[in-house]
């Protein structure tokens, strides 16, 4: 698909999500749209109209080019089968069985495997003769599972890249600090003194995350079971590993998790606080240490929820169920911010059992613009009657800050990532 067309479709999807959030917020607060929200909604509608027009023009252009290629000239003909995102296969199991046939003694090459393929059995994505490129539609199925609503990756500041590494620029200056871009007063006719960006650059390399799946010949003959195993299970495994790396990654051959970084702020427990408890003073102090709380969310071990649901400050509850349902905040709202369950959080009483996190402003990720890729190899496990399938996803990430920042007034540092000390 044309990159310009894909970019317009992505922008349209993002605008639709933004517009929905405006109305959802107003509904949650039982009010009409503010003037600012109405203005933004009008801007979104106008931009969507323009995008739809641009998409129609690009699609018309692509159709014209296809019609020229389809004219009865031998040198201009091409196989329209490449336009089918499934490449003629019914599902991922149908594709996998065709791949198995290549590596089975006496097997033949299914003609559908040649659609859009590189010559001479060369695997386009890995440069290996072990695999076959999976059709785009089935890659997307796994990608959708990997990016379901509890995925942390879409919450980060992420960008795709076609390179193996990118230059990561840090800027840890503040408006009140002595370095970086500053605004200054001057008297009439006084000389202006310049300020400049202060950035620290470092290389971020993509790391390989893979799901390596084996299937017996018995499972290969049961296409529905194989399809579920290759898509839902692989996608869920990739999602879990990415989530855990963003929060707990070591930074060695994988992303650096915010809980392992020096940017983390850890709030001390209250004096004489009972073990394995979370109290209102804990969450109040955590909230006071987060940078830009309006973009933050609480991530908790699910066992913490019963304590939050009865938590009050004075006579006022600080945990509330969302008025629009639990879809976007399955754990309700704490100080007005969504509470989400995360299996990477520690058990109750351990450091990290409750976290207040601003991933959008505080955590940077890069991903391969090729998305999730698939390969299959028969000979590795041939003696055991097994087929091996491999999904590969390349990414890296780390917090923007190398340490918490100091406020203009006061001694309590702040960060995009705040957790609670151990309470044992």
ChimeraX attribute file (.defattr): number of C-alpha atoms within 10 A of each C-alpha:
attribute: neighborCount
match mode: 1-to-1
recipient: residues
	/A:1	7
	/A:2	9
	/A:3	8
	/A:4	12
	/A:5	17
	/A:6	12
	/A:7	12
	/A:8	17
	/A:9	15
	/A:10	12
	/A:11	15
	/A:12	20
	/A:13	12
	/A:14	12
	/A:15	18
	/A:16	14
	/A:17	11
	/A:18	15
	/A:19	17
	/A:20	12
	/A:21	12
	/A:22	16
	/A:23	17
	/A:24	14
	/A:25	15
	/A:26	14
	/A:27	14
	/A:28	12
	/A:29	12
	/A:30	10
	/A:31	10
	/A:32	12
	/A:33	15
	/A:34	11
	/A:35	9
	/A:36	9
	/A:37	15
	/A:38	14
	/A:39	12
	/A:40	15
	/A:41	19
	/A:42	13
	/A:43	14
	/A:44	17
	/A:45	15
	/A:46	11
	/A:47	15
	/A:48	18
	/A:49	13
	/A:50	13
	/A:51	17
	/A:52	14
	/A:53	12
	/A:54	15
	/A:55	19
	/A:56	13
	/A:57	13
	/A:58	16
	/A:59	14
	/A:60	12
	/A:61	12
	/A:62	14
	/A:63	12
	/A:64	12
	/A:65	11
	/A:66	14
	/A:67	10
	/A:68	13
	/A:69	17
	/A:70	15
	/A:71	11
	/A:72	9
	/A:73	9
	/A:74	9
	/A:75	8
	/A:76	10
	/A:77	13
	/A:78	11
	/A:79	10
	/A:80	12
	/A:81	13
	/A:82	16
	/A:83	12
	/A:84	13
	/A:85	15
	/A:86	19
	/A:87	23
	/A:88	17
	/A:89	18
	/A:90	10
	/A:91	17
	/A:92	24
	/A:93	24
	/A:94	17
	/A:95	23
	/A:96	22
	/A:97	17
	/A:98	19
	/A:99	25
	/A:100	19
	/A:101	15
	/A:102	18
	/A:103	19
	/A:104	12
	/A:105	7
	/A:106	7
	/A:107	12
	/A:108	13
	/A:109	13
	/A:110	14
	/A:111	10
	/A:112	17
	/A:113	20
	/A:114	16
	/A:115	18
	/A:116	15
	/A:117	17
	/A:118	13
	/A:119	9
	/A:120	8
	/A:121	15
	/A:122	16
	/A:123	17
	/A:124	15
	/A:125	15
	/A:126	15
	/A:127	10
	/A:128	12
	/A:129	14
	/A:130	16
	/A:131	23
	/A:132	26
	/A:133	22
	/A:134	23
	/A:135	25
	/A:136	14
	/A:137	16
	/A:138	25
	/A:139	22
	/A:140	16
	/A:141	16
	/A:142	24
	/A:143	22
	/A:144	16
	/A:145	19
	/A:146	25
	/A:147	17
	/A:148	14
	/A:149	12
	/A:150	16
	/A:151	19
	/A:152	20
	/A:153	25
	/A:154	15
	/A:155	17
	/A:156	21
	/A:157	17
	/A:158	18
	/A:159	13
	/A:160	13
	/A:161	16
	/A:162	11
	/A:163	12
	/A:164	14
	/A:165	17
	/A:166	15
	/A:167	11
	/A:168	18
	/A:169	14
	/A:170	15
	/A:171	14
	/A:172	17
	/A:173	17
	/A:174	15
	/A:175	11
	/A:176	14
	/A:177	13
	/A:178	10
	/A:179	14
	/A:180	16
	/A:181	16
	/A:182	16
	/A:183	9
	/A:184	9
	/A:185	8
	/A:186	9
	/A:187	7
	/A:188	6
	/A:189	6
	/A:190	8
	/A:191	8
	/A:192	10
	/A:193	10
	/A:194	9
	/A:195	13
	/A:196	9
	/A:197	11
	/A:198	14
	/A:199	13
	/A:200	11
	/A:201	12
	/A:202	11
	/A:203	10
	/A:204	19
	/A:205	21
	/A:206	23
	/A:207	21
	/A:208	13
	/A:209	18
	/A:210	18
	/A:211	19
	/A:212	15
	/A:213	16
	/A:214	19
	/A:215	16
	/A:216	14
	/A:217	14
	/A:218	11
	/A:219	17
	/A:220	19
	/A:221	13
	/A:222	11
	/A:223	18
	/A:224	14
	/A:225	12
	/A:226	21
	/A:227	20
	/A:228	13
	/A:229	18
	/A:230	24
	/A:231	23
	/A:232	17
	/A:233	17
	/A:234	22
	/A:235	23
	/A:236	20
	/A:237	15
	/A:238	25
	/A:239	23
	/A:240	17
	/A:241	18
	/A:242	25
	/A:243	19
	/A:244	19
	/A:245	25
	/A:246	29
	/A:247	23
	/A:248	20
	/A:249	22
	/A:250	16
	/A:251	17
	/A:252	8
	/A:253	13
	/A:254	22
	/A:255	27
	/A:256	21
	/A:257	21
	/A:258	29
	/A:259	24
	/A:260	16
	/A:261	20
	/A:262	12
	/A:263	21
	/A:264	22
	/A:265	27
	/A:266	19
	/A:267	17
	/A:268	15
	/A:269	20
	/A:270	13
	/A:271	6
	/A:272	7
	/A:273	13
	/A:274	13
	/A:275	13
	/A:276	14
	/A:277	17
	/A:278	23
	/A:279	17
	/A:280	18
	/A:281	14
	/A:282	19
	/A:283	24
	/A:284	14
	/A:285	15
	/A:286	22
	/A:287	23
	/A:288	13
	/A:289	24
	/A:290	23
	/A:291	22
	/A:292	15
	/A:293	17
	/A:294	10
	/A:295	15
	/A:296	24
	/A:297	20
	/A:298	25
	/A:299	22
	/A:300	25
	/A:301	19
	/A:302	19
	/A:303	13
	/A:304	20
	/A:305	20
	/A:306	10
	/A:307	13
	/A:308	23
	/A:309	17
	/A:310	13
	/A:311	21
	/A:312	14
	/A:313	11
	/A:314	8
	/A:315	7
	/A:316	8
	/A:317	15
	/A:318	19
	/A:319	23
	/A:320	18
	/A:321	17
	/A:322	21
	/A:323	14
	/A:324	13
	/A:325	11
	/A:326	15
	/A:327	10
	/A:328	14
	/A:329	19
	/A:330	14
	/A:331	25
	/A:332	23
	/A:333	22
	/A:334	23
	/A:335	15
	/A:336	15
	/A:337	20
	/A:338	22
	/A:339	29
	/A:340	21
	/A:341	19
	/A:342	22
	/A:343	14
	/A:344	19
	/A:345	21
	/A:346	19
	/A:347	17
	/A:348	22
	/A:349	19
	/A:350	17
	/A:351	20
	/A:352	24
	/A:353	25
	/A:354	30
	/A:355	28
	/A:356	28
	/A:357	27
	/A:358	23
	/A:359	24
	/A:360	17
	/A:361	17
	/A:362	21
	/A:363	24
	/A:364	21
	/A:365	22
	/A:366	28
	/A:367	24
	/A:368	20
	/A:369	14
	/A:370	13
	/A:371	16
	/A:372	24
	/A:373	23
	/A:374	22
	/A:375	22
	/A:376	24
	/A:377	21
	/A:378	21
	/A:379	15
	/A:380	12
	/A:381	14
	/A:382	13
	/A:383	8
	/A:384	10
	/A:385	13
	/A:386	20
	/A:387	24
	/A:388	18
	/A:389	19
	/A:390	17
	/A:391	22
	/A:392	18
	/A:393	21
	/A:394	20
	/A:395	26
	/A:396	25
	/A:397	29
	/A:398	26
	/A:399	27
	/A:400	21
	/A:401	21
	/A:402	15
	/A:403	16
	/A:404	21
	/A:405	18
	/A:406	15
	/A:407	14
	/A:408	11
	/A:409	7
	/A:410	7
	/A:411	8
	/A:412	12
	/A:413	16
	/A:414	22
	/A:415	23
	/A:416	28
	/A:417	28
	/A:418	30
	/A:419	27
	/A:420	23
	/A:421	19
	/A:422	19
	/A:423	18
	/A:424	13
